């Protein structure tokens, strides 16, 4: 299990990736910060999996993930660590596929006897809704050693009403109550004024995620105000955007379940990123 110094070990192991590019994520909870790094080699994946030595019970999923990697051959990888009060409490592997990945390959992985996710969501959404195959899969190891999985689709070619209809259907499959679906649609209709969705994900933990790329800081501040974010937290986020020269978020993520909607702001920091300082202090 991570101690309060877990972030120092993270910094040491992934120093090169962090120097080249790191994507920070912020939420309404000031105690939480996410760090996401990119990699394009199998060595990077091995490093991220080796880092899981801090996580009791991860051995249960290790072999499953290696088998999935070998059978699907992703084109690139992402590794995200969510920290709360300087302690890592969630880790997520993202495997990305340039030309998409057949859903059946994902479903075979999720139908393992060891996996306890919701099997009734394993249907070919690409055929059902007339869209390309999934472009990414997110595999999260949580504090209770469960393994929630999210399947990501590119919906940039879909009209806004088509996306809303699609998410309504998925929420019904997840057995959300009607009022929860209505609340989600209200928020999505508001977001139509902010930008066009690029990715959506269906999680087997009855969660729906939707991402909006390149959201201006001004639109973002307006959004989090309407989502009842504490004014103190709003000012903290505004200060971060100013200090890191972020006129535009890399993307804004919304996460819906049948009880609430949360937001997450993603900002890129890189020596190669023209809008950012090349020197920064990664300090949790």
ZAVOLUM-771103 format. One record per residue (C-alpha): x, y, z; chain; residue in one letter. Coordinates in steps of 0.1 Angstrom, whole numbers, plus 5000, padded with zeros to 4 digits. Example, Ala and Ser with C-alpha at 12.3 -4.5 7.8 and 13.67 -1.06 7.14 Angstrom:
residues 2
 east north   up kette rest
 5123  4955 5078     A    a
 5137  4989 5071     A    s
//
This chain:
residues 284
 east north   up kette rest
 5000  5000 5000     A    x
 5012  5035 4993     A    x
 5025  5056 5021     A    x
 5026  5094 5020     A    x
 5058  5091 5000     A    x
 5043  5071 4972     A    x
 5044  5101 4949     A    x
 5082  5104 4953     A    x
 5086  5069 4940     A    x
 5062  5077 4911     A    x
 5083  5108 4903     A    x
 5115  5088 4902     A    x
 5102  5059 4881     A    x
 5084  5081 4855     A    x
 5107  5112 4855     A    x
 5113  5111 4818     A    x
 5077  5109 4808     A    x
 5068  5136 4833     A    x
 5094  5159 4819     A    x
 5082  5155 4783     A    x
 5045  5157 4790     A    x
 5021  5153 4819     A    x
 4984  5158 4820     A    x
 4970  5170 4853     A    x
 4934  5166 4862     A    x
 4914  5185 4888     A    x
 4880  5180 4902     A    x
 4857  5198 4927     A    x
 4876  5181 4955     A    x
 4907  5201 4964     A    x
 4923  5171 4980     A    x
 4924  5152 4947     A    x
 4948  5155 4918     A    x
 4954  5132 4888     A    x
 4986  5127 4869     A    x
 4985  5111 4835     A    x
 5015  5102 4814     A    x
 5019  5088 4779     A    x
 5039  5060 4765     A    x
 5043  5042 4732     A    x
 5064  5011 4741     A    x
 5058  4978 4758     A    x
 5086  4988 4783     A    x
 5064  5017 4794     A    x
 5035  4993 4801     A    x
 5058  4970 4820     A    x
 5070  4999 4841     A    x
 5034  5009 4849     A    x
 5024  4973 4858     A    x
 5056  4969 4880     A    x
 5046  5001 4898     A    x
 5015  4982 4910     A    x
 5036  4963 4935     A    x
 5023  4990 4959     A    x
 4988  4977 4955     A    x
 4978  4947 4975     A    x
 4957  4922 4955     A    x
 4968  4935 4921     A    x
 4983  4901 4913     A    x
 4947  4889 4907     A    x
 4945  4911 4876     A    x
 4981  4912 4864     A    x
 4979  4881 4842     A    x
 4946  4891 4827     A    x
 4960  4924 4817     A    x
 4991  4909 4802     A    x
 4970  4885 4781     A    x
 4948  4913 4769     A    x
 4978  4933 4759     A    x
 4993  4905 4739     A    x
 4961  4897 4721     A    x
 4951  4932 4712     A    x
 4984  4950 4706     A    x
 4976  4987 4714     A    x
 4992  5015 4694     A    x
 4998  5036 4725     A    x
 4993  5037 4763     A    x
 4984  5060 4791     A    x
 4989  5056 4828     A    x
 4969  5077 4853     A    x
 4973  5079 4890     A    x
 4947  5096 4911     A    x
 4961  5110 4944     A    x
 4942  5121 4975     A    x
 4962  5138 5002     A    x
 4994  5127 4985     A    x
 4984  5090 4986     A    x
 4976  5071 4954     A    x
 4941  5056 4956     A    x
 4933  5048 4920     A    x
 4954  5037 4891     A    x
 4942  5034 4855     A    x
 4957  5018 4824     A    x
 4945  5032 4791     A    x
 4952  5012 4759     A    x
 4946  5031 4727     A    x
 4940  5017 4692     A    x
 4946  5038 4662     A    x
 4922  5018 4640     A    x
 4898  5008 4667     A    x
 4895  4974 4684     A    x
 4868  4948 4678     A    x
 4843  4948 4707     A    x
 4843  4910 4708     A    x
 4880  4911 4718     A    x
 4872  4933 4747     A    x
 4841  4912 4757     A    x
 4862  4880 4757     A    x
 4885  4897 4782     A    x
 4856  4909 4804     A    x
 4839  4875 4803     A    x
 4867  4859 4823     A    x
 4855  4839 4853     A    x
 4877  4862 4875     A    x
 4859  4893 4863     A    x
 4828  4904 4881     A    x
 4817  4934 4860     A    x
 4782  4938 4846     A    x
 4780  4912 4818     A    x
 4746  4926 4805     A    x
 4764  4957 4791     A    x
 4786  4936 4768     A    x
 4767  4943 4736     A    x
 4782  4956 4702     A    x
 4774  4993 4707     A    x
 4792  5001 4674     A    x
 4766  4981 4655     A    x
 4737  4991 4676     A    x
 4744  5029 4672     A    x
 4762  5029 4639     A    x
 4796  5041 4649     A    x
 4832  5030 4646     A    x
 4847  5004 4669     A    x
 4861  5014 4703     A    x
 4893  5034 4703     A    x
 4904  5028 4739     A    x
 4898  5008 4770     A    x
 4904  5020 4805     A    x
 4913  4995 4832     A    x
 4912  5009 4867     A    x
 4925  4993 4899     A    x
 4906  5008 4928     A    x
 4913  5010 4965     A    x
 4891  4979 4972     A    x
 4911  4960 4945     A    x
 4881  4959 4922     A    x
 4887  4965 4885     A    x
 4862  4988 4869     A    x
 4865  4989 4831     A    x
 4854  5016 4807     A    x
 4851  5013 4769     A    x
 4857  5045 4749     A    x
 4841  5054 4716     A    x
 4848  5083 4692     A    x
 4815  5102 4687     A    x
 4830  5132 4670     A    x
 4812  5122 4638     A    x
 4778  5120 4655     A    x
 4752  5148 4658     A    x
 4745  5161 4693     A    x
 4710  5146 4693     A    x
 4723  5113 4683     A    x
 4748  5113 4712     A    x
 4720  5122 4736     A    x
 4697  5094 4723     A    x
 4726  5070 4726     A    x
 4733  5079 4762     A    x
 4697  5077 4771     A    x
 4696  5041 4757     A    x
 4727  5031 4777     A    x
 4714  5047 4809     A    x
 4682  5027 4805     A    x
 4702  4995 4800     A    x
 4720  5004 4833     A    x
 4686  5006 4849     A    x
 4689  5043 4858     A    x
 4657  5058 4872     A    x
 4639  5082 4847     A    x
 4647  5113 4867     A    x
 4685  5105 4866     A    x
 4683  5102 4828     A    x
 4665  5135 4826     A    x
 4691  5153 4847     A    x
 4719  5140 4825     A    x
 4701  5152 4794     A    x
 4696  5186 4809     A    x
 4733  5189 4815     A    x
 4742  5176 4781     A    x
 4719  5202 4765     A    x
 4737  5229 4784     A    x
 4771  5215 4772     A    x
 4760  5218 4736     A    x
 4766  5255 4740     A    x
 4802  5248 4752     A    x
 4814  5224 4726     A    x
 4810  5191 4708     A    x
 4817  5158 4725     A    x
 4846  5138 4712     A    x
 4846  5106 4733     A    x
 4821  5088 4754     A    x
 4827  5058 4776     A    x
 4804  5032 4791     A    x
 4816  5019 4825     A    x
 4806  4985 4839     A    x
 4802  5004 4873     A    x
 4770  5020 4858     A    x
 4789  5051 4849     A    x
 4787  5072 4817     A    x
 4816  5095 4808     A    x
 4817  5121 4781     A    x
 4847  5143 4771     A    x
 4848  5177 4754     A    x
 4881  5187 4738     A    x
 4896  5221 4738     A    x
 4871  5238 4761     A    x
 4880  5275 4767     A    x
 4888  5285 4802     A    x
 4859  5310 4801     A    x
 4834  5283 4791     A    x
 4848  5260 4817     A    x
 4844  5285 4845     A    x
 4808  5291 4835     A    x
 4802  5253 4835     A    x
 4816  5246 4869     A    x
 4796  5275 4884     A    x
 4764  5259 4871     A    x
 4774  5226 4884     A    x
 4773  5240 4920     A    x
 4811  5240 4925     A    x
 4821  5257 4957     A    x
 4832  5293 4950     A    x
 4865  5288 4968     A    x
 4873  5258 4946     A    x
 4863  5278 4915     A    x
 4888  5305 4924     A    x
 4916  5279 4931     A    x
 4910  5264 4896     A    x
 4911  5298 4880     A    x
 4944  5306 4897     A    x
 4959  5273 4884     A    x
 4948  5281 4848     A    x
 4964  5316 4850     A    x
 4996  5303 4866     A    x
 5000  5275 4841     A    x
 4989  5297 4811     A    x
 4960  5275 4802     A    x
 4935  5296 4782     A    x
 4920  5263 4770     A    x
 4916  5230 4787     A    x
 4930  5199 4769     A    x
 4895  5186 4776     A    x
 4867  5187 4801     A    x
 4853  5154 4813     A    x
 4819  5148 4827     A    x
 4811  5116 4847     A    x
 4775  5107 4852     A    x
 4759  5080 4874     A    x
 4723  5077 4885     A    x
 4728  5100 4914     A    x
 4751  5129 4903     A    x
 4774  5144 4877     A    x
 4810  5152 4884     A    x
 4835  5172 4863     A    x
 4872  5168 4857     A    x
 4895  5194 4840     A    x
 4925  5181 4821     A    x
 4955  5204 4815     A    x
 4987  5196 4796     A    x
 5020  5206 4810     A    x
 5050  5200 4787     A    x
 5083  5215 4776     A    x
 5070  5210 4741     A    x
 5036  5227 4747     A    x
 5038  5262 4734     A    x
 5014  5276 4759     A    x
 5032  5263 4790     A    x
 5064  5270 4809     A    x
 5092  5245 4802     A    x
 5100  5246 4839     A    x
 5075  5235 4864     A    x
 5075  5219 4898     A    x
 5055  5187 4900     A    x
 5047  5189 4937     A    x
 5017  5172 4952     A    x
//
